[in-house]
Amino acid sequence: MTRARPRLAAYLAGLVLALAVVGSAGADAKEEVTLFAAASTTDAIEAVARAFEAGGHGRVRAVFAASSTLAQQIMYGAPADLFLSANTVWMDHLETRGRIAADTRIDLLGNRLVLIAPKKTTLELTVTRNFPLAAALGGRRLAMGDPAHVPAGLYAKAALENLGVWSEVAPKAAYVGSVRAALVLVERGETPAGIVYATDARISPRVRIVARFPEGSHPDIVYPLALVSGREGPAVSALYDFLRGPEARDIFREHGFEVRTAE
């Protein structure tokens, strides 16, 4: 039952987002491109959308949530034109069901996983095998995405398992529906620590990075991009090309992402 509730909440949140997209579509909807993007890309994608619009290419409607939520809404027919996922699992889920144009799928971005704490606290840890994370939490919780469906949570669980501390930390985990929700819990001091992407940590003046997770402690963090099946068109292709282009690459790098597309 404890697992079902976060999944239901994620579904309902995504349904509201999808209905909002449908409800706000007006007479000029054909000039807009709807991009469903992982919550962790919010600031970067908003900046890319502004640059795209400033260049006279058209308008972008960006919808942000956990990749799982967005993928489920695409499966249910939400009017997304493009999907940018925070991991390959949910893009694979759509591809195997024919919901994306497979020949347009590319690995667009990369990221890093970090342990964070509220800015004014004194928590210090080195992330190594068997590091004392559970003890450092005391009787409090660790904020992280729900590993049942949130990519950041999947990466976090994998890292903690590989480092040999998951069994001790799992009972202390506070699962949330997106990586940004985990960031908020730490910002507010509701948890003494959390696991988020490096790009999330850098946007908040209220948290600090305690440590970075070692490369190889979790699967490579990859953000695949693809067109949604049946949504092809000039405006969609224009945004797809822009996301892979030099101006967007610079914006992504400014926001701390690793750019995976060729120069």
QUIJO-V577843 format. One record per residue. N is the residue number from 0. SS is DSSP state (2 for helix, 1 for strand, 0 for the rest). OMEGA is omega in degrees with one decimal (none if undefined). NEAR is the number of other ideal C-beta (glycine too) atoms within 10 Angstrom. Layout:
N_SS_OMEGA_NEAR ; N_SS_OMEGA_NEAR
This chain:
0_0_-178.5_4 ; 1_2_178.5_7 ; 2_2_-174.4_12 ; 3_2_-175.9_9 ; 4_2_176.6_11 ; 5_2_179.9_20 ; 6_2_178.5_16 ; 7_2_179.1_10 ; 8_2_178.8_14 ; 9_2_179.6_23 ; 10_2_-177.6_17 ; 11_2_177.8_11 ; 12_2_179.0_16 ; 13_2_179.0_24 ; 14_2_176.9_15 ; 15_2_178.7_13 ; 16_2_-177.9_17 ; 17_2_179.0_24 ; 18_2_177.6_12 ; 19_2_177.9_12 ; 20_2_-179.6_19 ; 21_2_-175.1_12 ; 22_2_-177.3_8 ; 23_2_-179.5_10 ; 24_0_-178.5_14 ; 25_0_-175.5_7 ; 26_0_-177.5_6 ; 27_0_-174.5_9 ; 28_2_-177.5_14 ; 29_2_-180.0_10 ; 30_2_-179.1_9 ; 31_1_174.9_18 ; 32_1_-178.8_26 ; 33_1_-179.6_24 ; 34_1_171.9_27 ; 35_1_-173.5_28 ; 36_1_179.0_27 ; 37_1_-176.4_30 ; 38_2_-177.8_25 ; 39_2_180.0_32 ; 40_2_-170.5_27 ; 41_2_-174.3_20 ; 42_2_-179.5_17 ; 43_2_-178.6_22 ; 44_2_176.5_24 ; 45_2_177.8_16 ; 46_2_177.1_16 ; 47_2_179.9_26 ; 48_2_178.1_22 ; 49_2_179.3_12 ; 50_2_178.5_17 ; 51_2_-179.3_23 ; 52_2_179.4_12 ; 53_2_178.4_9 ; 54_0_178.0_11 ; 55_0_-176.9_6 ; 56_0_-176.9_15 ; 57_0_-177.1_18 ; 58_1_179.7_15 ; 59_1_169.8_22 ; 60_1_-179.1_18 ; 61_1_178.3_17 ; 62_1_-175.1_21 ; 63_1_175.4_21 ; 64_1_173.2_25 ; 65_0_-178.6_31 ; 66_2_179.3_33 ; 67_2_179.9_30 ; 68_2_-179.0_30 ; 69_2_179.4_29 ; 70_2_178.6_27 ; 71_2_179.1_22 ; 72_2_174.8_25 ; 73_2_177.0_24 ; 74_2_-178.7_12 ; 75_0_173.4_11 ; 76_0_176.6_10 ; 77_0_-171.9_21 ; 78_0_175.7_17 ; 79_0_176.2_25 ; 80_0_-179.0_22 ; 81_1_178.2_24 ; 82_1_174.8_28 ; 83_1_-175.1_25 ; 84_0_177.3_29 ; 85_0_171.4_31 ; 86_0_-176.8_22 ; 87_2_-174.8_19 ; 88_2_-176.2_16 ; 89_2_173.2_24 ; 90_2_174.8_25 ; 91_2_179.9_15 ; 92_2_179.9_18 ; 93_2_-177.9_23 ; 94_2_-178.2_17 ; 95_0_179.1_10 ; 96_0_175.7_12 ; 97_0_-175.3_10 ; 98_0_172.0_20 ; 99_1_174.6_28 ; 100_0_-169.7_18 ; 101_2_-177.4_14 ; 102_2_177.1_8 ; 103_2_-176.3_16 ; 104_0_176.9_19 ; 105_1_171.2_15 ; 106_1_-172.4_15 ; 107_1_-171.2_23 ; 108_1_172.0_26 ; 109_1_-177.2_14 ; 110_0_175.9_26 ; 111_0_180.0_18 ; 112_1_-177.6_23 ; 113_1_172.6_22 ; 114_1_-177.4_26 ; 115_1_176.0_27 ; 116_1_174.6_22 ; 117_1_-171.7_21 ; 118_0_-171.5_13 ; 119_0_179.3_8 ; 120_0_-174.0_14 ; 121_0_-179.1_6 ; 122_0_176.4_16 ; 123_0_178.1_9 ; 124_0_169.5_15 ; 125_0_-176.2_9 ; 126_0_177.2_20 ; 127_0_179.6_12 ; 128_0_178.5_10 ; 129_0_178.8_9 ; 130_0_-169.0_17 ; 131_0_-178.3_11 ; 132_2_-178.0_23 ; 133_2_179.4_17 ; 134_2_-179.3_10 ; 135_2_179.0_18 ; 136_2_-176.9_18 ; 137_0_178.6_9 ; 138_0_-176.0_6 ; 139_0_-169.6_13 ; 140_0_173.6_19 ; 141_1_179.5_26 ; 142_1_177.2_27 ; 143_1_175.3_29 ; 144_1_179.2_34 ; 145_0_-178.1_26 ; 146_0_176.4_21 ; 147_0_-177.7_16 ; 148_0_-177.6_24 ; 149_0_-177.8_31 ; 150_2_-179.9_29 ; 151_2_176.4_33 ; 152_2_176.7_25 ; 153_2_179.0_24 ; 154_2_-178.4_27 ; 155_2_179.2_28 ; 156_2_179.7_22 ; 157_2_-179.9_17 ; 158_2_-178.8_21 ; 159_2_175.0_27 ; 160_2_-178.5_16 ; 161_2_-179.6_16 ; 162_0_173.4_19 ; 163_0_-176.4_12 ; 164_0_-174.4_20 ; 165_2_-176.8_18 ; 166_2_178.6_10 ; 167_2_-174.3_15 ; 168_2_-174.3_22 ; 169_2_179.7_15 ; 170_2_-178.5_9 ; 171_2_-175.9_16 ; 172_1_172.6_23 ; 173_1_-176.9_16 ; 174_1_177.9_22 ; 175_1_-170.2_25 ; 176_0_176.0_24 ; 177_0_179.7_29 ; 178_2_178.3_32 ; 179_2_176.0_22 ; 180_2_176.0_21 ; 181_2_177.9_30 ; 182_2_-178.7_25 ; 183_2_178.9_18 ; 184_2_179.7_21 ; 185_2_177.9_28 ; 186_2_-176.9_18 ; 187_0_-177.8_11 ; 188_0_179.2_14 ; 189_0_170.9_14 ; 190_0_-178.4_24 ; 191_0_-178.8_19 ; 192_1_177.8_25 ; 193_1_176.5_33 ; 194_1_-178.4_29 ; 195_1_173.2_29 ; 196_1_177.7_28 ; 197_2_-179.4_19 ; 198_2_176.5_23 ; 199_2_-178.1_27 ; 200_2_-174.3_22 ; 201_0_-178.1_15 ; 202_0_-173.9_15 ; 203_0_176.5_17 ; 204_0_-176.2_8 ; 205_0_176.0_14 ; 206_1_175.5_24 ; 207_1_177.0_16 ; 208_1_176.8_14 ; 209_1_-178.7_20 ; 210_1_174.2_17 ; 211_1_178.2_14 ; 212_0_-177.4_22 ; 213_0_173.3_14 ; 214_0_-178.0_9 ; 215_0_178.1_9 ; 216_0_178.8_18 ; 217_0_177.8_21 ; 218_0_178.3_15 ; 219_0_-178.9_13 ; 220_0_-174.6_24 ; 221_1_176.9_18 ; 222_1_177.6_26 ; 223_1_178.1_24 ; 224_1_176.3_23 ; 225_1_170.7_22 ; 226_1_174.7_22 ; 227_1_-178.3_22 ; 228_0_177.4_16 ; 229_0_-177.3_11 ; 230_0_-178.4_18 ; 231_0_177.7_13 ; 232_0_-176.7_12 ; 233_2_-178.0_8 ; 234_2_179.2_17 ; 235_2_178.8_20 ; 236_2_179.7_15 ; 237_2_178.5_15 ; 238_2_177.5_24 ; 239_2_179.4_21 ; 240_2_-179.2_11 ; 241_2_179.5_20 ; 242_2_-179.9_25 ; 243_2_-171.9_16 ; 244_0_-173.1_14 ; 245_2_-178.5_11 ; 246_2_178.0_14 ; 247_2_179.2_23 ; 248_2_179.2_20 ; 249_2_-179.8_14 ; 250_2_179.4_21 ; 251_2_179.3_25 ; 252_2_178.0_13 ; 253_2_-179.5_11 ; 254_0_173.0_20 ; 255_0_179.0_17 ; 256_0_168.3_23 ; 257_1_-179.7_16 ; 258_1_-176.1_18 ; 259_0_-177.6_18 ; 260_0_179.9_16 ; 261_0_176.9_7 ; 262_0_none_5
